[in-house]
C-alpha cells in the first residue's frame, strides 16, 4: 500500500480482492434446481 492511498482511506489490495470475488461469482453458473412434484397440498385434519 502506498502512503497516498492510505491517506485517502483506500486499500487497493482489498478493492482488487473484492473485484476478483465479484468476477468469480459472475462467471459461476447457477445450479439447476428441479422442483419436486407434489400431488396435492397438505391438509390439516
HUZICOR-V857914 format. One record per run of one state. SS is the DSSP state (hx for helix, st for strand, lp for the rest). FROM is the first residue (numbers start at 1). TO is the last residue. If there is no record, write none. Layout:
SS&FROM&TO / SS&FROM&TO
This chain:
lp&1&2 / hx&3&7 / lp&8&11 / hx&12&27 / lp&28&45
